[in-house]
C-alpha cells in the first residue's frame, strides 16, 4: 500500500534519520588524545589524496598534477610533513622522485612549465624543499640536496626584486606577457619572506636575514601588510604605484607572514619587532578564520566556504595555515597554548565531517558534522595536514625543525640557481576579474587555452 502524503513526510524523515545515523557510523574516528588514532586519521586522508596522483604511473609525469603545477609542490610538502609527524614512509619514494623530476636547474624552473609560472608557483616548491631540509627528509641518491633547491629558488627570486614600481617588491607573475604581471601580492612577497627567514635560521647566513627584513619592511610600506592593524591584503597594483589594494582575506596570506616572522623571532633570539609581528598577525588570524559561529576553534576559509565557491587552489589554503601555525608554535613557544586548541578543534571538526562516499572522504568545510559533498585531492590534502600536525604534542622536541647546527644534514649550495636568468621583453596581458581570485591560480602564456581547460575540468 502506498503511503499518504503525510506518510511520505514521515517516511522521508525516517530515511534522513537513518542516513545520518549511517554517516555517523562511518565517520572518521579521531581521538585527539591518542597518537594511534591521529596516525590512522592522517593515513586515511593521505591515502585519499594519493589516489588522485598519477605521477608514479607509466605514461605520466612525476610531480605533475593534471591542470596545475604548483599544487604538486604543496602536495609533496604535505607528504614530507606527514612522514615527519607520523613516521609513515609509504609515499617517500613518490616525493623524492617528483621533487627531483621537477627541479629544473636546481631552482624549480623546469623547462616544460617555466614559461607560464608565477613567482608564487615556484615558491611553493622552494618551501617544500626547505621543509625537507628542516625535517631531515631522506635525500635523493643522485639529485640535488633539499637545501640547495631551496637556495636555488631564493636566488632566482631575489634576482626578480622589482624596483620599477612601488619602490620594490615581487610581482605576482614572472613574465610580462602573463595576466597578473601588474600585480604585487602577499603570497609572492610573503612566501619569499618566509623562505628567506627559514634559510637564515637554517644556515645562519646573514644575507638571508637581511633579505627577510627587506621584504617584510617593504610589505609594510604597501597596502599588503599593516604593522598597526595587522591586516594582510591579497594584492596591490603596480599601475598606481601600489596605492590601492585587493583586500580579499585568505588564510594562507596571513599564515606565510606569521611563519616568516616566527622564524625571524627564533633566528634573532626573540627580538621585540618579530614578537610583535607574530603576536599581531596571530591575533587577527585566530579571530578572523576561527569564527565564533562555529565555536571559535574550527578553521574556516571565510571568503568562499559559506557560499560554496572555493576553487581547488583555495581549498588547500587551510592546510597550509594549519602547518604554518603548528611550526610557529614550535619556534615561538609562547604561542603554543594559544594555537593548539585551534588546531585540535579543527582536526576534530574535520574528522567529524569526513563521512563521504562511505570511505571517509573529506569535504571543504570542517564544521557541522556533515560532509558537504565536495571531494578531491585538495580536500584530502588539507585534512592530511590538520591531522598530521596534531601529532606534535606527542613528539616533544623531536617535532621541531632543525638547523645546520642542530642536526640538519642537507648540503648547502649558496650559488644554486644563479645560472638561470630570466629574459622578458613581451607585452603585458590585461588581467581579468577571474585572475584576481588569488595568487595560487594557474597562470599561463596561452591564457585563453588554459581558461578553456579549467572550464572543462570544472564542468567534467
Secondary structure, 3 states (H helix, E strand, C coil): CCCCHHHHHHHHHHHHHHHHHHHHHHCCCCCCCCHHHHHHHHHHHHHHHHCCCCCCCCCCCCCCECCECHHHHHHHHHHHHHHHHHCCCCCHHHHHHHHHHCCCCCCCCCCCCHHHCEHHHHHHHHHHHHHHHHCCCCCCCCCCCHHHHHHHHHHHHHCCCCCCCCCCCCECECCCCCCCCCEEEHHHHHHHHHHHHHHHHHHCCHHHHHHHHHHHHHHCCCCCECCCCCCECCEEEHHHCCCCEECCCCHHHHHHHHHHHHHHHHHCCCCHHHHHHHHHHHHHHHHHCCCHHHCCCCCCCCCCCCCCCCCHHHHHHHHHHHHHHHHHHHHCHHHHHHHHHHHHHHHHHHHHHCCECCCCECCCCCCCCCCCCCCCHHHHHHHHHHHHHCCHHHHHHHHCCCCCCCCCCCCCCCCCCCCCCCCCCCCCCCCCCHHHHCCCCCCCCCHHHHHHHHHHHHHC
